[in-house]
Amino acid sequence: MALEPRLKTGILLLGGLLVLALHATPMPPEIDGINYASRVTAPVLMMNGRHDAIFPYETSQPPLLRLLGTPPDEKRHLVFPGGHSSFGWTNELIKEGLDWLDHRFGPPRR
């Protein structure tokens, strides 16, 4: 989203700042998301599981949302019960995602 101006909104599903060391070497700065977050200015809906082990709530999810360059009134974070999966809340995920898109682009034309 930071590099593509044609994207007018974004939906981040099960995302956040990567705070776990997954490799023996650190992530190069040119591909580290923390260096791109402030360049994202489009409206963003972020949907996560509260108990996500890959993107932990406290250290990964709200910090990414705060770093986004999107104005505060144009970003939303929804947290559902569960982990790094939409199991148990897929219907809510779909509803919230479609509502977000309808709000940003209007309802689909028939």
C-alpha positions as CSV (number, residue, x, y, z in Angstrom):
1,M,0.0,0.0,0.0
2,A,2.9,2.4,0.6
3,L,4.2,2.0,-2.9
4,E,1.0,1.7,-5.0
5,P,-1.0,5.0,-5.3
6,R,-3.9,3.2,-7.1
7,L,-4.9,1.5,-3.8
8,K,-7.5,3.7,-2.3
9,T,-8.2,1.7,0.8
10,G,-6.7,-1.4,2.5
11,I,-7.9,-4.3,4.6
12,L,-5.2,-5.9,6.7
13,L,-6.1,-9.4,7.8
14,L,-4.1,-11.0,10.6
15,G,-1.3,-8.5,10.3
16,G,1.0,-6.5,12.5
17,L,4.6,-5.7,13.1
18,L,6.8,-8.7,13.0
19,V,8.3,-8.9,16.5
20,L,9.5,-12.5,16.4
21,A,12.9,-13.4,15.1
22,L,12.0,-15.9,12.3
23,H,15.5,-16.0,10.7
24,A,19.1,-16.1,11.9
25,T,19.7,-12.7,10.3
26,P,17.7,-9.6,10.8
27,M,15.3,-8.5,8.1
28,P,16.9,-6.0,5.6
29,P,15.6,-2.5,6.1
30,E,14.4,-2.3,2.5
31,I,11.8,-5.0,3.1
32,D,11.0,-4.4,6.8
33,G,7.4,-3.2,7.1
34,I,8.2,-0.8,9.9
35,N,10.0,1.4,7.3
36,Y,6.9,1.5,5.1
37,A,4.1,1.9,7.7
38,S,4.3,5.7,7.9
39,R,4.1,5.9,4.1
40,V,0.6,4.3,4.0
41,T,-1.9,7.1,3.9
42,A,-5.0,5.3,2.6
43,P,-7.9,4.3,4.9
44,V,-7.2,1.0,6.6
45,L,-9.3,-1.7,8.3
46,M,-7.2,-4.1,10.3
47,M,-8.8,-7.3,11.6
48,N,-6.9,-9.6,14.0
49,G,-7.3,-12.4,16.5
50,R,-6.7,-11.3,20.1
51,H,-4.4,-14.2,20.9
52,D,-2.4,-14.2,17.7
53,A,1.0,-15.9,18.4
54,I,2.7,-14.4,15.2
55,F,1.4,-10.9,15.6
56,P,0.8,-10.6,19.4
57,Y,-1.9,-8.0,20.4
58,E,0.1,-5.8,22.7
59,T,3.4,-5.7,20.9
60,S,2.4,-6.0,17.2
61,Q,-1.1,-5.0,16.3
62,P,-1.8,-1.5,17.9
63,P,1.8,-0.5,17.3
64,L,1.4,-1.1,13.5
65,L,-1.9,0.8,13.5
66,R,-0.3,3.8,15.3
67,L,2.7,3.8,12.8
68,L,0.4,4.0,9.7
69,G,0.4,7.4,8.1
70,T,-3.3,7.2,7.7
71,P,-5.3,9.8,9.6
72,P,-6.6,8.4,12.9
73,D,-10.3,8.8,11.9
74,E,-9.6,6.7,8.7
75,K,-8.2,3.6,10.4
76,R,-10.0,1.0,12.4
77,H,-8.8,-2.1,14.3
78,L,-11.2,-4.9,15.0
79,V,-10.1,-7.7,17.4
80,F,-11.8,-11.0,17.5
81,P,-11.4,-14.0,19.8
82,G,-8.9,-16.5,18.4
83,G,-5.3,-16.6,17.2
84,H,-3.6,-16.3,13.8
85,S,-6.7,-17.6,12.0
86,S,-10.2,-16.4,11.3
87,F,-11.6,-19.7,12.5
88,G,-14.8,-19.0,14.4
89,W,-15.2,-15.4,13.1
90,T,-15.0,-15.8,9.3
91,N,-18.6,-14.6,8.9
92,E,-17.9,-11.4,10.9
93,L,-14.7,-10.9,9.0
94,I,-16.6,-11.0,5.7
95,K,-19.3,-8.7,6.9
96,E,-16.9,-6.1,8.3
97,G,-14.7,-6.2,5.2
98,L,-17.7,-5.7,2.9
99,D,-19.1,-3.0,5.1
100,W,-15.7,-1.2,5.0
101,L,-15.6,-1.4,1.2
102,D,-19.2,-0.2,0.9
103,H,-18.4,2.7,3.2
104,R,-15.4,3.6,1.1
105,F,-16.7,3.0,-2.4
106,G,-20.5,2.8,-2.0
107,P,-22.6,-0.3,-2.4
108,P,-22.2,-2.3,-5.6
109,R,-24.3,-1.4,-8.6
110,R,-26.6,-4.0,-9.9
